[in-house]
Amino acid sequence: MAANNDSVPRDGMWIEVEADGPYTVHGDVPLVRKTQVVSEYGEPLTWQKEGEIATDGDYQLCRCGQSEEKPLCDCSHRYADWDATEAADTRPTSERQRVIPGGTNLIVKRDDHLCSESGFCADRFAKIDQMVSGTGDTRVRSLVMAMVERCPSGAYVYRTAEGKPEIEPDLPRQIAVTTEITSDGPIDGPLWITGGIPVERSDGDPFETRNRVTLCNCGLSACKPLCDGSHRLHAAEMK
């Protein structure tokens, strides 16, 4: 169990990363399934809820990627060949963010460390970084804002002017087991944590509590417990 830390509320919802083990979810956090909705060109457009997974109180979610009962843990981590090292940076995202230049009436920032490669930051014409310079046009600005809000990891954020607060989508307090749609078909995506649920490392060091967080559940990420998109590369290699 993680060391006691007053920054994590012990009387509410929170997620504990177990050393060499699963995620222990405290506080009966709702668990659902969500799947990407993509265009006819394969562009991620939004998320569709596919149903709820029954839970009762605290529960454990697979972190090694080898459970036969995913998303739940079946203790496969005890025998699996995987690296459980927690290498994610626990500093506030504001210390890593960079401003995307060229914004008009919109300030867009990106934290590369949080990216889970979900694909919502681009369409077949351009990426957000290229579109920001066109945000003087309200149609482009609206599209960029929508793309940023659909980014599950929160790698992208925006505000309408310097000194104003970042605008975040209103998301439920829940964990979503995600399915991503690729050109080769559906693949298992990360665990998508929404609504400001705290996450704590196994050594008791908490992460900044954020509205959107993607956690690795394939065991392959190089910045565990955060997802870095390694599941996509692995799926492509297995084809």
Biotite code that builds the C-alpha atoms (Angstrom):
import biotite.structure as struc

atoms = struc.array([
    struc.Atom([0.000, 0.000, 0.000], chain_id="A", res_id=1, res_name="MET", atom_name="CA", element="C"),
    struc.Atom([1.113, 3.559, -0.670], chain_id="A", res_id=2, res_name="ALA", atom_name="CA", element="C"),
    struc.Atom([2.429, 5.751, 2.089], chain_id="A", res_id=3, res_name="ALA", atom_name="CA", element="C"),
    struc.Atom([-0.024, 8.168, 3.668], chain_id="A", res_id=4, res_name="ASN", atom_name="CA", element="C"),
    struc.Atom([-0.125, 11.568, 1.980], chain_id="A", res_id=5, res_name="ASN", atom_name="CA", element="C"),
    struc.Atom([-2.542, 14.301, 2.994], chain_id="A", res_id=6, res_name="ASP", atom_name="CA", element="C"),
    struc.Atom([-2.870, 15.527, -0.630], chain_id="A", res_id=7, res_name="SER", atom_name="CA", element="C"),
    struc.Atom([-4.892, 12.425, -1.537], chain_id="A", res_id=8, res_name="VAL", atom_name="CA", element="C"),
    struc.Atom([-8.390, 12.333, 0.023], chain_id="A", res_id=9, res_name="PRO", atom_name="CA", element="C"),
    struc.Atom([-8.829, 9.030, 1.820], chain_id="A", res_id=10, res_name="ARG", atom_name="CA", element="C"),
    struc.Atom([-12.599, 9.587, 2.152], chain_id="A", res_id=11, res_name="ASP", atom_name="CA", element="C"),
    struc.Atom([-13.283, 9.968, -1.574], chain_id="A", res_id=12, res_name="GLY", atom_name="CA", element="C"),
    struc.Atom([-12.438, 8.582, -4.989], chain_id="A", res_id=13, res_name="MET", atom_name="CA", element="C"),
    struc.Atom([-8.765, 7.996, -5.741], chain_id="A", res_id=14, res_name="TRP", atom_name="CA", element="C"),
    struc.Atom([-6.523, 5.571, -7.610], chain_id="A", res_id=15, res_name="ILE", atom_name="CA", element="C"),
    struc.Atom([-3.507, 3.885, -6.048], chain_id="A", res_id=16, res_name="GLU", atom_name="CA", element="C"),
    struc.Atom([-0.716, 2.427, -8.180], chain_id="A", res_id=17, res_name="VAL", atom_name="CA", element="C"),
    struc.Atom([0.427, -0.767, -6.483], chain_id="A", res_id=18, res_name="GLU", atom_name="CA", element="C"),
    struc.Atom([4.168, -1.542, -6.610], chain_id="A", res_id=19, res_name="ALA", atom_name="CA", element="C"),
    struc.Atom([4.675, -4.229, -9.290], chain_id="A", res_id=20, res_name="ASP", atom_name="CA", element="C"),
    struc.Atom([0.925, -4.697, -9.285], chain_id="A", res_id=21, res_name="GLY", atom_name="CA", element="C"),
    struc.Atom([-2.462, -3.354, -10.387], chain_id="A", res_id=22, res_name="PRO", atom_name="CA", element="C"),
    struc.Atom([-4.330, -0.117, -9.889], chain_id="A", res_id=23, res_name="TYR", atom_name="CA", element="C"),
    struc.Atom([-6.436, -0.177, -6.749], chain_id="A", res_id=24, res_name="THR", atom_name="CA", element="C"),
    struc.Atom([-9.482, 2.022, -7.237], chain_id="A", res_id=25, res_name="VAL", atom_name="CA", element="C"),
    struc.Atom([-10.924, 3.461, -4.049], chain_id="A", res_id=26, res_name="HIS", atom_name="CA", element="C"),
    struc.Atom([-14.350, 4.991, -3.531], chain_id="A", res_id=27, res_name="GLY", atom_name="CA", element="C"),
    struc.Atom([-16.524, 2.914, -5.878], chain_id="A", res_id=28, res_name="ASP", atom_name="CA", element="C"),
    struc.Atom([-15.587, 4.908, -8.985], chain_id="A", res_id=29, res_name="VAL", atom_name="CA", element="C"),
    struc.Atom([-17.995, 4.165, -11.877], chain_id="A", res_id=30, res_name="PRO", atom_name="CA", element="C"),
    struc.Atom([-16.393, 1.945, -14.548], chain_id="A", res_id=31, res_name="LEU", atom_name="CA", element="C"),
    struc.Atom([-17.625, 2.160, -18.147], chain_id="A", res_id=32, res_name="VAL", atom_name="CA", element="C"),
    struc.Atom([-16.628, 1.206, -21.685], chain_id="A", res_id=33, res_name="ARG", atom_name="CA", element="C"),
    struc.Atom([-16.078, 3.843, -24.376], chain_id="A", res_id=34, res_name="LYS", atom_name="CA", element="C"),
    struc.Atom([-15.174, 3.461, -28.045], chain_id="A", res_id=35, res_name="THR", atom_name="CA", element="C"),
    struc.Atom([-13.790, 5.990, -30.497], chain_id="A", res_id=36, res_name="GLN", atom_name="CA", element="C"),
    struc.Atom([-16.110, 7.169, -33.241], chain_id="A", res_id=37, res_name="VAL", atom_name="CA", element="C"),
    struc.Atom([-14.149, 7.850, -36.417], chain_id="A", res_id=38, res_name="VAL", atom_name="CA", element="C"),
    struc.Atom([-14.969, 9.354, -39.800], chain_id="A", res_id=39, res_name="SER", atom_name="CA", element="C"),
    struc.Atom([-14.999, 7.470, -43.081], chain_id="A", res_id=40, res_name="GLU", atom_name="CA", element="C"),
    struc.Atom([-11.377, 8.624, -43.379], chain_id="A", res_id=41, res_name="TYR", atom_name="CA", element="C"),
    struc.Atom([-10.388, 7.144, -40.013], chain_id="A", res_id=42, res_name="GLY", atom_name="CA", element="C"),
    struc.Atom([-10.270, 10.497, -38.210], chain_id="A", res_id=43, res_name="GLU", atom_name="CA", element="C"),
    struc.Atom([-11.203, 10.251, -34.498], chain_id="A", res_id=44, res_name="PRO", atom_name="CA", element="C"),
    struc.Atom([-14.272, 12.436, -33.934], chain_id="A", res_id=45, res_name="LEU", atom_name="CA", element="C"),
    struc.Atom([-15.668, 11.675, -30.468], chain_id="A", res_id=46, res_name="THR", atom_name="CA", element="C"),
    struc.Atom([-16.299, 8.932, -27.907], chain_id="A", res_id=47, res_name="TRP", atom_name="CA", element="C"),
    struc.Atom([-19.335, 6.670, -27.582], chain_id="A", res_id=48, res_name="GLN", atom_name="CA", element="C"),
    struc.Atom([-20.280, 5.039, -24.290], chain_id="A", res_id=49, res_name="LYS", atom_name="CA", element="C"),
    struc.Atom([-20.814, 1.306, -24.816], chain_id="A", res_id=50, res_name="GLU", atom_name="CA", element="C"),
    struc.Atom([-22.044, 0.351, -21.369], chain_id="A", res_id=51, res_name="GLY", atom_name="CA", element="C"),
    struc.Atom([-21.175, 0.048, -17.694], chain_id="A", res_id=52, res_name="GLU", atom_name="CA", element="C"),
    struc.Atom([-19.079, -2.553, -15.877], chain_id="A", res_id=53, res_name="ILE", atom_name="CA", element="C"),
    struc.Atom([-20.491, -3.652, -12.538], chain_id="A", res_id=54, res_name="ALA", atom_name="CA", element="C"),
    struc.Atom([-18.299, -2.922, -9.504], chain_id="A", res_id=55, res_name="THR", atom_name="CA", element="C"),
    struc.Atom([-18.904, -2.996, -5.774], chain_id="A", res_id=56, res_name="ASP", atom_name="CA", element="C"),
    struc.Atom([-16.771, -0.716, -3.620], chain_id="A", res_id=57, res_name="GLY", atom_name="CA", element="C"),
    struc.Atom([-13.011, -0.803, -4.147], chain_id="A", res_id=58, res_name="ASP", atom_name="CA", element="C"),
    struc.Atom([-11.666, -2.843, -7.060], chain_id="A", res_id=59, res_name="TYR", atom_name="CA", element="C"),
    struc.Atom([-8.408, -3.548, -8.909], chain_id="A", res_id=60, res_name="GLN", atom_name="CA", element="C"),
    struc.Atom([-7.641, -2.927, -12.583], chain_id="A", res_id=61, res_name="LEU", atom_name="CA", element="C"),
    struc.Atom([-4.980, -4.684, -14.643], chain_id="A", res_id=62, res_name="CYS", atom_name="CA", element="C"),
    struc.Atom([-1.747, -2.750, -15.166], chain_id="A", res_id=63, res_name="ARG", atom_name="CA", element="C"),
    struc.Atom([0.489, -5.437, -16.710], chain_id="A", res_id=64, res_name="CYS", atom_name="CA", element="C"),
    struc.Atom([-1.763, -6.048, -19.722], chain_id="A", res_id=65, res_name="GLY", atom_name="CA", element="C"),
    struc.Atom([-1.895, -9.819, -19.287], chain_id="A", res_id=66, res_name="GLN", atom_name="CA", element="C"),
    struc.Atom([-4.970, -10.423, -17.141], chain_id="A", res_id=67, res_name="SER", atom_name="CA", element="C"),
    struc.Atom([-7.484, -12.898, -18.534], chain_id="A", res_id=68, res_name="GLU", atom_name="CA", element="C"),
    struc.Atom([-10.207, -10.855, -16.832], chain_id="A", res_id=69, res_name="GLU", atom_name="CA", element="C"),
    struc.Atom([-9.350, -7.405, -18.209], chain_id="A", res_id=70, res_name="LYS", atom_name="CA", element="C"),
    struc.Atom([-10.041, -4.736, -17.299], chain_id="A", res_id=71, res_name="PRO", atom_name="CA", element="C"),
    struc.Atom([-9.985, -6.338, -13.852], chain_id="A", res_id=72, res_name="LEU", atom_name="CA", element="C"),
    struc.Atom([-6.795, -7.739, -12.326], chain_id="A", res_id=73, res_name="CYS", atom_name="CA", element="C"),
    struc.Atom([-6.456, -11.535, -11.994], chain_id="A", res_id=74, res_name="ASP", atom_name="CA", element="C"),
    struc.Atom([-2.949, -11.401, -10.428], chain_id="A", res_id=75, res_name="CYS", atom_name="CA", element="C"),
    struc.Atom([-1.215, -12.213, -13.734], chain_id="A", res_id=76, res_name="SER", atom_name="CA", element="C"),
    struc.Atom([1.294, -9.481, -12.844], chain_id="A", res_id=77, res_name="HIS", atom_name="CA", element="C"),
    struc.Atom([2.871, -11.880, -10.343], chain_id="A", res_id=78, res_name="ARG", atom_name="CA", element="C"),
    struc.Atom([4.050, -14.188, -13.114], chain_id="A", res_id=79, res_name="TYR", atom_name="CA", element="C"),
    struc.Atom([4.170, -11.871, -16.146], chain_id="A", res_id=80, res_name="ALA", atom_name="CA", element="C"),
    struc.Atom([7.344, -10.667, -17.811], chain_id="A", res_id=81, res_name="ASP", atom_name="CA", element="C"),
    struc.Atom([6.824, -6.905, -17.631], chain_id="A", res_id=82, res_name="TRP", atom_name="CA", element="C"),
    struc.Atom([8.496, -3.761, -16.357], chain_id="A", res_id=83, res_name="ASP", atom_name="CA", element="C"),
    struc.Atom([6.393, -2.073, -13.682], chain_id="A", res_id=84, res_name="ALA", atom_name="CA", element="C"),
    struc.Atom([8.723, 0.930, -13.267], chain_id="A", res_id=85, res_name="THR", atom_name="CA", element="C"),
    struc.Atom([6.822, 4.158, -12.605], chain_id="A", res_id=86, res_name="GLU", atom_name="CA", element="C"),
    struc.Atom([8.723, 6.723, -14.662], chain_id="A", res_id=87, res_name="ALA", atom_name="CA", element="C"),
    struc.Atom([6.123, 9.450, -15.247], chain_id="A", res_id=88, res_name="ALA", atom_name="CA", element="C"),
    struc.Atom([7.020, 12.994, -14.241], chain_id="A", res_id=89, res_name="ASP", atom_name="CA", element="C"),
    struc.Atom([5.016, 14.076, -11.177], chain_id="A", res_id=90, res_name="THR", atom_name="CA", element="C"),
    struc.Atom([5.627, 17.795, -11.671], chain_id="A", res_id=91, res_name="ARG", atom_name="CA", element="C"),
    struc.Atom([2.619, 20.017, -12.537], chain_id="A", res_id=92, res_name="PRO", atom_name="CA", element="C"),
    struc.Atom([1.849, 20.018, -16.242], chain_id="A", res_id=93, res_name="THR", atom_name="CA", element="C"),
    struc.Atom([2.346, 23.814, -16.314], chain_id="A", res_id=94, res_name="SER", atom_name="CA", element="C"),
    struc.Atom([6.078, 23.239, -15.865], chain_id="A", res_id=95, res_name="GLU", atom_name="CA", element="C"),
    struc.Atom([6.265, 21.217, -19.095], chain_id="A", res_id=96, res_name="ARG", atom_name="CA", element="C"),
    struc.Atom([3.745, 22.947, -21.345], chain_id="A", res_id=97, res_name="GLN", atom_name="CA", element="C"),
    struc.Atom([4.771, 24.841, -24.459], chain_id="A", res_id=98, res_name="ARG", atom_name="CA", element="C"),
    struc.Atom([2.635, 27.431, -26.211], chain_id="A", res_id=99, res_name="VAL", atom_name="CA", element="C"),
    struc.Atom([1.642, 26.655, -29.796], chain_id="A", res_id=100, res_name="ILE", atom_name="CA", element="C"),
    struc.Atom([2.540, 29.896, -31.628], chain_id="A", res_id=101, res_name="PRO", atom_name="CA", element="C"),
    struc.Atom([0.225, 31.932, -33.822], chain_id="A", res_id=102, res_name="GLY", atom_name="CA", element="C"),
    struc.Atom([-3.062, 31.767, -31.916], chain_id="A", res_id=103, res_name="GLY", atom_name="CA", element="C"),
    struc.Atom([-5.641, 34.532, -32.387], chain_id="A", res_id=104, res_name="THR", atom_name="CA", element="C"),
    struc.Atom([-8.178, 34.841, -29.556], chain_id="A", res_id=105, res_name="ASN", atom_name="CA", element="C"),
    struc.Atom([-6.998, 31.421, -28.425], chain_id="A", res_id=106, res_name="LEU", atom_name="CA", element="C"),
    struc.Atom([-3.933, 30.292, -26.469], chain_id="A", res_id=107, res_name="ILE", atom_name="CA", element="C"),
    struc.Atom([-3.201, 26.590, -26.984], chain_id="A", res_id=108, res_name="VAL", atom_name="CA", element="C"),
    struc.Atom([-0.589, 24.725, -24.952], chain_id="A", res_id=109, res_name="LYS", atom_name="CA", element="C"),
    struc.Atom([0.744, 21.192, -25.249], chain_id="A", res_id=110, res_name="ARG", atom_name="CA", element="C"),
    struc.Atom([2.448, 18.907, -22.741], chain_id="A", res_id=111, res_name="ASP", atom_name="CA", element="C"),
    struc.Atom([4.216, 16.240, -24.808], chain_id="A", res_id=112, res_name="ASP", atom_name="CA", element="C"),
    struc.Atom([4.782, 14.081, -21.714], chain_id="A", res_id=113, res_name="HIS", atom_name="CA", element="C"),
    struc.Atom([1.046, 13.410, -21.397], chain_id="A", res_id=114, res_name="LEU", atom_name="CA", element="C"),
    struc.Atom([0.356, 12.383, -25.009], chain_id="A", res_id=115, res_name="CYS", atom_name="CA", element="C"),
    struc.Atom([-1.264, 8.953, -25.451], chain_id="A", res_id=116, res_name="SER", atom_name="CA", element="C"),
    struc.Atom([-1.394, 9.111, -29.292], chain_id="A", res_id=117, res_name="GLU", atom_name="CA", element="C"),
    struc.Atom([-5.198, 8.937, -29.414], chain_id="A", res_id=118, res_name="SER", atom_name="CA", element="C"),
    struc.Atom([-5.319, 10.917, -32.657], chain_id="A", res_id=119, res_name="GLY", atom_name="CA", element="C"),
    struc.Atom([-7.867, 13.596, -31.804], chain_id="A", res_id=120, res_name="PHE", atom_name="CA", element="C"),
    struc.Atom([-5.307, 16.353, -32.443], chain_id="A", res_id=121, res_name="CYS", atom_name="CA", element="C"),
    struc.Atom([-5.472, 16.062, -36.247], chain_id="A", res_id=122, res_name="ALA", atom_name="CA", element="C"),
    struc.Atom([-7.762, 15.485, -39.196], chain_id="A", res_id=123, res_name="ASP", atom_name="CA", element="C"),
    struc.Atom([-6.797, 14.511, -42.733], chain_id="A", res_id=124, res_name="ARG", atom_name="CA", element="C"),
    struc.Atom([-5.958, 18.121, -43.576], chain_id="A", res_id=125, res_name="PHE", atom_name="CA", element="C"),
    struc.Atom([-3.866, 19.388, -40.660], chain_id="A", res_id=126, res_name="ALA", atom_name="CA", element="C"),
    struc.Atom([-2.758, 18.999, -37.046], chain_id="A", res_id=127, res_name="LYS", atom_name="CA", element="C"),
    struc.Atom([-3.753, 21.323, -34.218], chain_id="A", res_id=128, res_name="ILE", atom_name="CA", element="C"),
    struc.Atom([-0.262, 22.847, -34.218], chain_id="A", res_id=129, res_name="ASP", atom_name="CA", element="C"),
    struc.Atom([-0.788, 23.886, -37.850], chain_id="A", res_id=130, res_name="GLN", atom_name="CA", element="C"),
    struc.Atom([-4.380, 25.028, -37.341], chain_id="A", res_id=131, res_name="MET", atom_name="CA", element="C"),
    struc.Atom([-3.702, 27.384, -34.425], chain_id="A", res_id=132, res_name="VAL", atom_name="CA", element="C"),
    struc.Atom([-2.422, 30.128, -36.742], chain_id="A", res_id=133, res_name="SER", atom_name="CA", element="C"),
    struc.Atom([-5.849, 30.175, -38.395], chain_id="A", res_id=134, res_name="GLY", atom_name="CA", element="C"),
    struc.Atom([-7.864, 30.719, -35.217], chain_id="A", res_id=135, res_name="THR", atom_name="CA", element="C"),
    struc.Atom([-8.688, 34.280, -36.251], chain_id="A", res_id=136, res_name="GLY", atom_name="CA", element="C"),
    struc.Atom([-11.419, 32.498, -38.215], chain_id="A", res_id=137, res_name="ASP", atom_name="CA", element="C"),
    struc.Atom([-14.129, 31.488, -35.735], chain_id="A", res_id=138, res_name="THR", atom_name="CA", element="C"),
    struc.Atom([-14.807, 28.240, -37.605], chain_id="A", res_id=139, res_name="ARG", atom_name="CA", element="C"),
    struc.Atom([-11.187, 27.162, -37.259], chain_id="A", res_id=140, res_name="VAL", atom_name="CA", element="C"),
    struc.Atom([-11.109, 28.343, -33.645], chain_id="A", res_id=141, res_name="ARG", atom_name="CA", element="C"),
    struc.Atom([-14.209, 26.311, -32.827], chain_id="A", res_id=142, res_name="SER", atom_name="CA", element="C"),
    struc.Atom([-12.720, 23.196, -34.445], chain_id="A", res_id=143, res_name="LEU", atom_name="CA", element="C"),
    struc.Atom([-9.441, 23.554, -32.540], chain_id="A", res_id=144, res_name="VAL", atom_name="CA", element="C"),
    struc.Atom([-11.304, 24.008, -29.249], chain_id="A", res_id=145, res_name="MET", atom_name="CA", element="C"),
    struc.Atom([-13.381, 20.890, -29.906], chain_id="A", res_id=146, res_name="ALA", atom_name="CA", element="C"),
    struc.Atom([-10.317, 18.829, -30.840], chain_id="A", res_id=147, res_name="MET", atom_name="CA", element="C"),
    struc.Atom([-8.499, 19.935, -27.682], chain_id="A", res_id=148, res_name="VAL", atom_name="CA", element="C"),
    struc.Atom([-11.486, 19.041, -25.502], chain_id="A", res_id=149, res_name="GLU", atom_name="CA", element="C"),
    struc.Atom([-11.684, 15.526, -26.975], chain_id="A", res_id=150, res_name="ARG", atom_name="CA", element="C"),
    struc.Atom([-8.005, 14.794, -26.213], chain_id="A", res_id=151, res_name="CYS", atom_name="CA", element="C"),
    struc.Atom([-8.365, 12.118, -23.483], chain_id="A", res_id=152, res_name="PRO", atom_name="CA", element="C"),
    struc.Atom([-4.982, 12.706, -21.836], chain_id="A", res_id=153, res_name="SER", atom_name="CA", element="C"),
    struc.Atom([-5.249, 16.475, -21.512], chain_id="A", res_id=154, res_name="GLY", atom_name="CA", element="C"),
    struc.Atom([-1.968, 16.889, -23.394], chain_id="A", res_id=155, res_name="ALA", atom_name="CA", element="C"),
    struc.Atom([-3.596, 19.870, -25.115], chain_id="A", res_id=156, res_name="TYR", atom_name="CA", element="C"),
    struc.Atom([-5.344, 22.667, -23.224], chain_id="A", res_id=157, res_name="VAL", atom_name="CA", element="C"),
    struc.Atom([-6.572, 26.118, -24.218], chain_id="A", res_id=158, res_name="TYR", atom_name="CA", element="C"),
    struc.Atom([-7.676, 29.451, -22.863], chain_id="A", res_id=159, res_name="ARG", atom_name="CA", element="C"),
    struc.Atom([-9.335, 32.352, -24.682], chain_id="A", res_id=160, res_name="THR", atom_name="CA", element="C"),
    struc.Atom([-6.876, 35.016, -23.477], chain_id="A", res_id=161, res_name="ALA", atom_name="CA", element="C"),
    struc.Atom([-3.784, 35.451, -21.345], chain_id="A", res_id=162, res_name="GLU", atom_name="CA", element="C"),
    struc.Atom([-4.714, 35.613, -17.671], chain_id="A", res_id=163, res_name="GLY", atom_name="CA", element="C"),
    struc.Atom([-7.989, 33.765, -18.165], chain_id="A", res_id=164, res_name="LYS", atom_name="CA", element="C"),
    struc.Atom([-8.459, 30.215, -16.809], chain_id="A", res_id=165, res_name="PRO", atom_name="CA", element="C"),
    struc.Atom([-8.054, 27.156, -18.983], chain_id="A", res_id=166, res_name="GLU", atom_name="CA", element="C"),
    struc.Atom([-11.376, 25.851, -20.280], chain_id="A", res_id=167, res_name="ILE", atom_name="CA", element="C"),
    struc.Atom([-11.938, 22.172, -19.588], chain_id="A", res_id=168, res_name="GLU", atom_name="CA", element="C"),
    struc.Atom([-14.770, 19.903, -20.795], chain_id="A", res_id=169, res_name="PRO", atom_name="CA", element="C"),
    struc.Atom([-17.328, 18.974, -18.151], chain_id="A", res_id=170, res_name="ASP", atom_name="CA", element="C"),
    struc.Atom([-16.548, 15.268, -17.689], chain_id="A", res_id=171, res_name="LEU", atom_name="CA", element="C"),
    struc.Atom([-18.024, 12.760, -15.201], chain_id="A", res_id=172, res_name="PRO", atom_name="CA", element="C"),
    struc.Atom([-15.998, 11.275, -12.357], chain_id="A", res_id=173, res_name="ARG", atom_name="CA", element="C"),
    struc.Atom([-15.411, 7.837, -13.812], chain_id="A", res_id=174, res_name="GLN", atom_name="CA", element="C"),
    struc.Atom([-12.943, 5.423, -15.387], chain_id="A", res_id=175, res_name="ILE", atom_name="CA", element="C"),
    struc.Atom([-13.477, 4.440, -19.011], chain_id="A", res_id=176, res_name="ALA", atom_name="CA", element="C"),
    struc.Atom([-12.031, 1.264, -20.507], chain_id="A", res_id=177, res_name="VAL", atom_name="CA", element="C"),
    struc.Atom([-11.371, 2.518, -24.025], chain_id="A", res_id=178, res_name="THR", atom_name="CA", element="C"),
    struc.Atom([-11.319, 0.976, -27.474], chain_id="A", res_id=179, res_name="THR", atom_name="CA", element="C"),
    struc.Atom([-9.489, 2.862, -30.221], chain_id="A", res_id=180, res_name="GLU", atom_name="CA", element="C"),
    struc.Atom([-10.257, 2.468, -33.914], chain_id="A", res_id=181, res_name="ILE", atom_name="CA", element="C"),
    struc.Atom([-7.262, 2.130, -36.239], chain_id="A", res_id=182, res_name="THR", atom_name="CA", element="C"),
    struc.Atom([-6.871, 1.345, -39.942], chain_id="A", res_id=183, res_name="SER", atom_name="CA", element="C"),
    struc.Atom([-6.307, -2.276, -38.906], chain_id="A", res_id=184, res_name="ASP", atom_name="CA", element="C"),
    struc.Atom([-9.402, -2.418, -36.725], chain_id="A", res_id=185, res_name="GLY", atom_name="CA", element="C"),
    struc.Atom([-10.258, -1.857, -33.046], chain_id="A", res_id=186, res_name="PRO", atom_name="CA", element="C"),
    struc.Atom([-7.554, -2.118, -30.389], chain_id="A", res_id=187, res_name="ILE", atom_name="CA", element="C"),
    struc.Atom([-7.539, -1.827, -26.603], chain_id="A", res_id=188, res_name="ASP", atom_name="CA", element="C"),
    struc.Atom([-6.791, 1.728, -25.514], chain_id="A", res_id=189, res_name="GLY", atom_name="CA", element="C"),
    struc.Atom([-5.734, 3.122, -22.130], chain_id="A", res_id=190, res_name="PRO", atom_name="CA", element="C"),
    struc.Atom([-7.806, 3.610, -19.019], chain_id="A", res_id=191, res_name="LEU", atom_name="CA", element="C"),
    struc.Atom([-9.328, 7.070, -19.299], chain_id="A", res_id=192, res_name="TRP", atom_name="CA", element="C"),
    struc.Atom([-9.735, 8.788, -15.919], chain_id="A", res_id=193, res_name="ILE", atom_name="CA", element="C"),
    struc.Atom([-12.020, 11.825, -15.901], chain_id="A", res_id=194, res_name="THR", atom_name="CA", element="C"),
    struc.Atom([-13.489, 14.296, -13.468], chain_id="A", res_id=195, res_name="GLY", atom_name="CA", element="C"),
    struc.Atom([-10.468, 15.095, -11.323], chain_id="A", res_id=196, res_name="GLY", atom_name="CA", element="C"),
    struc.Atom([-9.839, 11.749, -9.620], chain_id="A", res_id=197, res_name="ILE", atom_name="CA", element="C"),
    struc.Atom([-6.451, 11.755, -7.811], chain_id="A", res_id=198, res_name="PRO", atom_name="CA", element="C"),
    struc.Atom([-3.791, 9.225, -8.836], chain_id="A", res_id=199, res_name="VAL", atom_name="CA", element="C"),
    struc.Atom([-0.979, 8.259, -6.451], chain_id="A", res_id=200, res_name="GLU", atom_name="CA", element="C"),
    struc.Atom([2.250, 6.409, -7.178], chain_id="A", res_id=201, res_name="ARG", atom_name="CA", element="C"),
    struc.Atom([3.177, 3.321, -5.181], chain_id="A", res_id=202, res_name="SER", atom_name="CA", element="C"),
    struc.Atom([5.754, 5.357, -3.232], chain_id="A", res_id=203, res_name="ASP", atom_name="CA", element="C"),
    struc.Atom([3.027, 7.744, -2.079], chain_id="A", res_id=204, res_name="GLY", atom_name="CA", element="C"),
    struc.Atom([4.041, 10.594, -4.392], chain_id="A", res_id=205, res_name="ASP", atom_name="CA", element="C"),
    struc.Atom([0.819, 12.005, -5.891], chain_id="A", res_id=206, res_name="PRO", atom_name="CA", element="C"),
    struc.Atom([0.369, 13.303, -9.391], chain_id="A", res_id=207, res_name="PHE", atom_name="CA", element="C"),
    struc.Atom([-1.258, 16.636, -10.038], chain_id="A", res_id=208, res_name="GLU", atom_name="CA", element="C"),
    struc.Atom([-5.010, 16.022, -9.993], chain_id="A", res_id=209, res_name="THR", atom_name="CA", element="C"),
    struc.Atom([-6.346, 16.744, -13.474], chain_id="A", res_id=210, res_name="ARG", atom_name="CA", element="C"),
    struc.Atom([-9.665, 16.534, -15.281], chain_id="A", res_id=211, res_name="ASN", atom_name="CA", element="C"),
    struc.Atom([-8.293, 14.135, -17.928], chain_id="A", res_id=212, res_name="ARG", atom_name="CA", element="C"),
    struc.Atom([-5.704, 11.384, -17.398], chain_id="A", res_id=213, res_name="VAL", atom_name="CA", element="C"),
    struc.Atom([-4.845, 8.293, -19.458], chain_id="A", res_id=214, res_name="THR", atom_name="CA", element="C"),
    struc.Atom([-3.296, 5.368, -17.586], chain_id="A", res_id=215, res_name="LEU", atom_name="CA", element="C"),
    struc.Atom([-1.368, 2.503, -19.184], chain_id="A", res_id=216, res_name="CYS", atom_name="CA", element="C"),
    struc.Atom([-3.071, -0.887, -18.982], chain_id="A", res_id=217, res_name="ASN", atom_name="CA", element="C"),
    struc.Atom([-0.955, -2.776, -21.541], chain_id="A", res_id=218, res_name="CYS", atom_name="CA", element="C"),
    struc.Atom([2.241, -2.868, -19.461], chain_id="A", res_id=219, res_name="GLY", atom_name="CA", element="C"),
    struc.Atom([4.323, -1.350, -22.277], chain_id="A", res_id=220, res_name="LEU", atom_name="CA", element="C"),
    struc.Atom([4.412, 2.400, -21.635], chain_id="A", res_id=221, res_name="SER", atom_name="CA", element="C"),
    struc.Atom([7.812, 3.960, -20.947], chain_id="A", res_id=222, res_name="ALA", atom_name="CA", element="C"),
    struc.Atom([6.259, 6.549, -18.631], chain_id="A", res_id=223, res_name="CYS", atom_name="CA", element="C"),
    struc.Atom([4.046, 4.399, -16.413], chain_id="A", res_id=224, res_name="LYS", atom_name="CA", element="C"),
    struc.Atom([1.566, 4.766, -14.985], chain_id="A", res_id=225, res_name="PRO", atom_name="CA", element="C"),
    struc.Atom([0.691, 7.188, -17.791], chain_id="A", res_id=226, res_name="LEU", atom_name="CA", element="C"),
    struc.Atom([-0.052, 5.916, -21.283], chain_id="A", res_id=227, res_name="CYS", atom_name="CA", element="C"),
    struc.Atom([2.426, 6.955, -23.991], chain_id="A", res_id=228, res_name="ASP", atom_name="CA", element="C"),
    struc.Atom([0.726, 5.269, -26.950], chain_id="A", res_id=229, res_name="GLY", atom_name="CA", element="C"),
    struc.Atom([2.891, 2.127, -26.871], chain_id="A", res_id=230, res_name="SER", atom_name="CA", element="C"),
    struc.Atom([-0.245, -0.003, -27.224], chain_id="A", res_id=231, res_name="HIS", atom_name="CA", element="C"),
    struc.Atom([-0.709, 1.346, -30.754], chain_id="A", res_id=232, res_name="ARG", atom_name="CA", element="C"),
    struc.Atom([2.820, 0.464, -31.812], chain_id="A", res_id=233, res_name="LEU", atom_name="CA", element="C"),
    struc.Atom([2.463, -2.986, -30.287], chain_id="A", res_id=234, res_name="HIS", atom_name="CA", element="C"),
    struc.Atom([-0.852, -3.583, -32.076], chain_id="A", res_id=235, res_name="ALA", atom_name="CA", element="C"),
    struc.Atom([0.705, -2.557, -35.395], chain_id="A", res_id=236, res_name="ALA", atom_name="CA", element="C"),
    struc.Atom([3.667, -4.878, -34.855], chain_id="A", res_id=237, res_name="GLU", atom_name="CA", element="C"),
    struc.Atom([1.345, -7.794, -34.107], chain_id="A", res_id=238, res_name="MET", atom_name="CA", element="C"),
    struc.Atom([-0.495, -7.457, -37.435], chain_id="A", res_id=239, res_name="LYS", atom_name="CA", element="C"),
])
